[in-house]
Amino acid sequence: MNRPDLNLVVALHALLEERHVTRAAQRIGVGQPAASAMLARLRRHFDDELLTRVGNRYELTPLGTSLRDRAAGVLEMNDRLFAIKSRFDPARTEREFVIGISDYALGVLGPRLLERFEKDAPDARLTFRLYTSPDHDSDGDIALRSVDGMILPYGNPHKHLPHKELLRDEWVLLLDGANDLAGAPSREDLSDLRWVVAYGDPAHPTPGTGQLEAAGVTMRHITVVDSFRMVPYFVTGSRRVGVVQRRLAESLPEHLGLRAIPVPYPMPELVLAFWWHPINTVDAGHSWLRELLGQVAAELGAG
């Protein structure tokens, strides 16, 4: 089985999802003996049981668990491949477009993008899928199989893939209005603060926290929240300090009583881009979406 056909991928996905040969057979429309034969072929190919009996049920082996998501990605990629057409009319399409995005980028770009999207493609559907880590997935090809693209900063794991620059931003320090921290605090001052940061995996820090630490700031006291837009709510009314994007800081409601000050050390710009899998490059509908994203970003301006 050096080059298995797609039917075996369908069977693999069903077997790993259902964890039951009979239910998998019903799902893909074959008899139970045929499904059992497919499972046997797959076991021989991967040299792994994939499904193992534990009491009265089957459980996935570690390899089976890994293959389940990868098989789903292959099938989704297949669907997208055969959805590609040479012509695309946004006014008539009922297609769904899916964009992976952070809560920060969603707040900045999402509302205006949706407004333009609904105007130009009234019967289409736009889905925003929030990701919960700045790293998201170490394998860009896999991560982008199930979406039309992801809005991520430069320097992310997908940097080798096609992309379109959208927006530039910068990092600022967010403080409560009553916080008397000087406008140009020293590294020692910053190291003594209590911080609120979005995400907090030491192996994959956000560009903002990573660049502060590279500048010599030791962030000893950190509270982590899995959302950029939640950071302000843990700063307001406290002595804590957050590091957020300037566009986010400028969009905050006045009643929070927060102020933003520049980071006192040179930091590279935050550059957001739309990244996609190469298979979508020639898709006329995808090309329209990329153009629409570029137009919306241009309307927002350099800020």
N, C-alpha and C positions, 0 to 999 in steps of 0.2 A: 504494500500500500504506500508506494513512494509518493504518488500523487492522488490522494483520495478525492472522490468527487464531493460536491457540495452537499449531497444527500447525507453523507456521513457526518458532516459538520452539523446539519440539522438534527440528526439523531443524537449526536454527542450533546448538543445543547439541551435537547428534550430530556435525555437520560439524567443529566446532571442537575437540571432544574427540578424534575419530578422525583428523582431518587427512587424510581419504581419502574420496572420494565413494562408492565402492563399499561400503566398510565401514560408512559412515554409513547408506547405503540399507538394508543388511542389518539394522542396529541398530534402525531405526525401521519396518522392514517394508514398504518400498516398492521399486520397481525403480530401477535406476541412472539411467535417463533422468529419472525424476521427481525424484530427489535432485539431479541436475544442474540441472534447471529451478528447483528451490527455491534452490539456491546462486546462480543467475543473478539471481533476484528479490531475494535478500538483498543481493547486491553492488550492484544498482541502488538499492535503498533506502538503504543506508549509504554509497553512493558510495565504496566501498573494496573491494579484492580479497578481504579477509578471509583467504584462503589463497593463498599464492604458491609457485610451484614453485622449488625450489632443488635442482638436480641431479635425483636420482631420488625426491625426497620433497617434501612440501608443508610449509611453515612458516606460522605465524600472523603476520599483520601486527600492529603495535602495537594497532590498534583491535580486531582479532580476539582478541588476548590479553585485552583489557579486557572484551570482550563475553562471553567464555567463562564467567567467574565470574558475571557478571550474569545470563546466561541460566540458569545452574544455580540461582541464587537465585530467579528467577521461577518455575521449575518446582517448586522446593521449596515456595514460597509457595502455588502452586496446589494442591499435594498437601495442605498444611495447611488451606487454605480448604475443600476438600471433605471433610476429615476432621472438620470442626466438626459437632457434633450438639447437639440441645437437651437431651439427657439423658446422664448419665454415671454409671456405677457402678464405682467404683474396685475393688471386690471381684471384678468380672468382666472388667475390661478387660485387653487384652494390648498396649496402646499403649506406645510408647516416648516418654519425655520427655527432652529434651536441654537442659542448662543450661551456658552459658558461664561460666567462673569462674576466679579467680586461685588460685594454690596456697595462698595465705594463707587466703582465704575457704573453700576446699575443706577445709583442715585444721580450721577453726573450726566450719563448718556441716555439712560433708559426711557424716561418720559418723552423726551423730544424725538427719539428714534421711533417709539411706538406711535406717536402722533403722525409722523411722516409715513410710516409703514401702513397704517390704517387708511391714510388718504390715497396712497398709490396702489395698495393691494388690499382692497376692502374685504375680500373673501379668504385671504390667506391668514395664517396663524403665526404669531411670534411668541416663542417660549424662551424665557430667561431661566437658565439653570445655574443656581448659585454654587460655586465651589467653596469649600471650607478650609482651604489651605493655600498659601501662596505658591507652594511647590506643586500641589494638586496631584501630579503623576509624573514619575521619573521617566516614563516612556511616552513621549509626545505623540507618537503614531497611534498608540492605543487610546490615549485620552481623547484624541480628536476624531475617533471613528464614529462616535455616537452623537456628535454635534456638528453643526455647520462651521463652527469656529469658536475660539475663546478670546476674550479681551484680557490681555495679560501685559505686564511690563516687560521691557527688554531685560535680558538676562535670565529669563525663565527657561525651563527644560525643553521648550519647543523651539528654541532660537534657530535651529537648522531648517525649520519649515517655512513655507511661504507666509508672508505677513504684509500688513498695510498699517503704516503709522497713523494714529488717530489724534492723540492729545499729549500735551506736555504739562507737567505739574511740578510742584516742589514740596518738600517736607517742611512743616512748621511745628513749633512746640505749642501745645494747647494748655492753657491755665485757667483757673477760676479768676474772675475779675478782681477778687480780693487778695489774690496771691501777689506778694510784693517782690517776687523774683526779678532780679535785675534784667535789663534788656540784653546784656551780653554776659551771661553767667559763665563762670570758669568750669573746667572739666571736673574739678573737685566739687563745685556746687551741684552740678548735674549728677555726679556719681552718688551724692548723698540723698537724692530725691527718691520718692516713691513713684514708680511709673505705672501707667496703664497702657498696654500695647495690644494691638490686634494680632492674634496668632502668637506663638511663642516657642516654636520648636527650635532649639539651639542649632540643630543641623541645617535648618532652612529658615533663618530669620527674614522678616520683611526687609526690603531695601532700606527703609528708614531706620530701623533699629540696628541693622547690620552696619550701616555707615556711621552711626553714632558710636558704636563700639569700636569700629576701625579708627575713629578719631581720638580714641583714648578714654571714652566715657564708659565707666564700669557700672552697669545697671544691676545693682545688687538686690533691689526691692521691686519686684515686678508682679503686677496682676495681669493675667492674660484673659482676653475675651475674643471669641471667634467671630468678630465683626468690627470693621473699621468704624461703622456708624454708631456702635455702642460705646466707643471710647469716651466721647464727650459726657455721657451720663454718669461715668465713674470718676470724672474730673470735677464736674460742677459741685460747688459747695465744699471742696476739700483742698488739701495742700498737694494733691497728686498732680502729676504732669503727664500729658499724653503726647505722642508723636503721630501726626496725621497729615493728610494731604491738604494743601492750601485751599483747593476748590471745595473740599468737604468743610473745612473750617469756615469758609465764607458763606456756606449755605445753612449754617446752624441758626436756630431760632434765638432771638434776642433774650427771651426769658431765661435761657440757661445761664446768662451772665458770664460768658467765657470770652477770653481774648487769646489771640495767637501772636507769637513773636517768632522772628526768624531763628533758625538754627544758627548758633554763633560760629559755626565752622563750615567751610566750603563742602557742599554735598552735590553729587551729580543729580541732574534733572531726573524726574520720574517720567518715563516715556511709555505711554500705553499704545499697544498695537493690537490689531485683529489678526489672529493666527489661524490657519486652516490646513487641513490635510491636502496634499498635492492632488488627490483624485478629484477634488472639487474645483480646481483651477479652471477647467474648461467648461464647467457647468454654467449655462447662461443665466439660470436663476440665482446661482451663487454669485456670479459676477454682478448682477443687479443689487444683491444685498450688500456686497462690498462697496459698490458705488454709493449706495444710500448711506452706509455708515460713514464714508468719507465726507459726504455732503453735510450730514448732521454734525460731525466733528468740526468741520470748517465753520459752520454757523456759530458754534460755541466759541470759536476763535482761540487764539493762543492764551487768552486770559491774562 
